[in-house]
Amino acid sequence: MKKIIAGVMLGSIILLSGCSTLFPTKLEKAGTACEFPTVDNGHGIIFDMTEESDAQMETIGCILYVLETPDTILAKMANTNALSGTQTAEWDGISASWTYHPDNGFDVIFTE
């Protein structure tokens, strides 16, 4: 039993040693996983998609996946158009606000 506990503790130390902070925020985890910077001390991500490149689509897809964005919110985002104005949603401690315009692209701000 002591070996199991020691192994769990060692594994936890190794996992925590790779973190920039002892308890990274969900947005910091998403930023790290998707190679996208977080702002506001790890409590915000500002995503500005001025052109729909494959790299930008992959990045926003990664962020939405890592944040475990519910399907209903993904559907709302996909159905936003220029006439929709700013849309908002909240889930699991995350707030998102987004807009879409054909000239400016898809912009979303995540806060935690």
Contacts in CASP RR format, 6 or more apart in sequence:
PFRMAT RR
TARGET T0000
AUTHOR 0000-0000-0000
METHOD contacts of the structure
MODEL  1
MKKIIAGVMLGSIILLSGCSTLFPTKLEKAGTACEFPTVDNGHGIIFDMT
EESDAQMETIGCILYVLETPDTILAKMANTNALSGTQTAEWDGISASWTY
HPDNGFDVIFTE
16 22 0 8 1.000
20 28 0 8 1.000
21 28 0 8 1.000
24 32 0 8 1.000
24 42 0 8 1.000
25 38 0 8 1.000
25 42 0 8 1.000
25 43 0 8 1.000
25 112 0 8 1.000
26 67 0 8 1.000
26 92 0 8 1.000
26 93 0 8 1.000
26 94 0 8 1.000
26 112 0 8 1.000
27 38 0 8 1.000
27 42 0 8 1.000
27 43 0 8 1.000
27 44 0 8 1.000
27 45 0 8 1.000
27 67 0 8 1.000
27 94 0 8 1.000
27 110 0 8 1.000
27 111 0 8 1.000
27 112 0 8 1.000
28 38 0 8 1.000
28 42 0 8 1.000
29 66 0 8 1.000
30 36 0 8 1.000
30 38 0 8 1.000
30 45 0 8 1.000
30 62 0 8 1.000
30 63 0 8 1.000
30 66 0 8 1.000
30 67 0 8 1.000
30 110 0 8 1.000
31 37 0 8 1.000
31 38 0 8 1.000
31 45 0 8 1.000
31 63 0 8 1.000
31 66 0 8 1.000
33 62 0 8 1.000
33 66 0 8 1.000
34 59 0 8 1.000
34 61 0 8 1.000
34 62 0 8 1.000
34 63 0 8 1.000
34 66 0 8 1.000
35 59 0 8 1.000
36 45 0 8 1.000
36 47 0 8 1.000
36 59 0 8 1.000
36 62 0 8 1.000
36 63 0 8 1.000
37 45 0 8 1.000
38 44 0 8 1.000
38 45 0 8 1.000
39 45 0 8 1.000
39 46 0 8 1.000
40 111 0 8 1.000
42 112 0 8 1.000
43 111 0 8 1.000
43 112 0 8 1.000
44 109 0 8 1.000
44 110 0 8 1.000
44 111 0 8 1.000
44 112 0 8 1.000
45 63 0 8 1.000
45 109 0 8 1.000
45 110 0 8 1.000
46 109 0 8 1.000
46 110 0 8 1.000
47 59 0 8 1.000
47 60 0 8 1.000
47 63 0 8 1.000
47 106 0 8 1.000
47 107 0 8 1.000
47 108 0 8 1.000
47 109 0 8 1.000
47 110 0 8 1.000
48 107 0 8 1.000
49 56 0 8 1.000
49 60 0 8 1.000
49 105 0 8 1.000
49 106 0 8 1.000
49 107 0 8 1.000
50 104 0 8 1.000
50 105 0 8 1.000
51 105 0 8 1.000
52 105 0 8 1.000
52 106 0 8 1.000
60 106 0 8 1.000
60 108 0 8 1.000
63 110 0 8 1.000
64 74 0 8 1.000
64 77 0 8 1.000
67 92 0 8 1.000
67 94 0 8 1.000
67 110 0 8 1.000
68 91 0 8 1.000
68 92 0 8 1.000
69 91 0 8 1.000
69 94 0 8 1.000
69 96 0 8 1.000
70 91 0 8 1.000
73 89 0 8 1.000
73 91 0 8 1.000
73 96 0 8 1.000
76 87 0 8 1.000
76 89 0 8 1.000
77 87 0 8 1.000
77 98 0 8 1.000
77 106 0 8 1.000
77 108 0 8 1.000
80 87 0 8 1.000
80 98 0 8 1.000
80 99 0 8 1.000
80 100 0 8 1.000
80 106 0 8 1.000
81 100 0 8 1.000
82 100 0 8 1.000
82 101 0 8 1.000
82 102 0 8 1.000
84 99 0 8 1.000
84 100 0 8 1.000
85 99 0 8 1.000
86 97 0 8 1.000
86 98 0 8 1.000
86 99 0 8 1.000
87 97 0 8 1.000
87 98 0 8 1.000
87 99 0 8 1.000
88 95 0 8 1.000
88 96 0 8 1.000
88 97 0 8 1.000
88 98 0 8 1.000
89 95 0 8 1.000
89 96 0 8 1.000
90 96 0 8 1.000
93 112 0 8 1.000
94 110 0 8 1.000
94 111 0 8 1.000
94 112 0 8 1.000
95 110 0 8 1.000
95 111 0 8 1.000
95 112 0 8 1.000
96 108 0 8 1.000
96 109 0 8 1.000
96 110 0 8 1.000
96 111 0 8 1.000
97 108 0 8 1.000
97 109 0 8 1.000
98 106 0 8 1.000
98 107 0 8 1.000
98 108 0 8 1.000
98 109 0 8 1.000
99 106 0 8 1.000
99 107 0 8 1.000
100 106 0 8 1.000
100 107 0 8 1.000
END
